Amino acid sequence: ETLELLTGSADPALIAELAAHFKASYDSTGYLQTAAYDGVGDMLARLAAGGRRLAIATNKRLHPTRLILEHLGWATHFDAVYALD
């Protein structure tokens, strides 16, 4: 729906092509633009060190979510990651 709104087109071929380009871009370099709120990394480290089991539920796809967690240095803090796919 977002791509249809942005393009003003409901052409399935165009939407599929744009979605594929977005995913490729996001999965290769786009995820690197993800920034964390101040203090979140420290909070996650304290929770994990305190024996808390942490999980994420996101509307992102699993692959870029894992890339983001690695990029931010948070991957080891989470026991489970749940994504749309």
Residue, then its C-alpha position, 0 to 999 in steps of 0.5 A: e500500500t505504501l508504494e502505491l500511495l507514493t507512486g500513485s500507481a497500482d500496477p502490480a509489476l511496477i510495485a513488485e519491481l520497486a519493492a524488490h529494489f527497496k529490499a535489495s537496497y535496504d538489505s545491502t546498505g540501507y539498514l546501516q542508517t538505523a540509529a538507536y535512541d540514546g541509552v538503549g544499548d546500555m539498557l539492553a546490556r544491563l537487562a541481558a547481564g541481569g539474566r533477563r530473556l529478551a525478545i523482539a517482535t517487529n514488522k520488518r523482515l527477519h533478514p534486515t532485522r538481524l543485520i540491524l541487530e548485528h550492526l548495533g551490537w545487540a544481537t547477543h542480547f536477544d533470545a528470540v526475534y519474531a518478524l513478518d516472514 
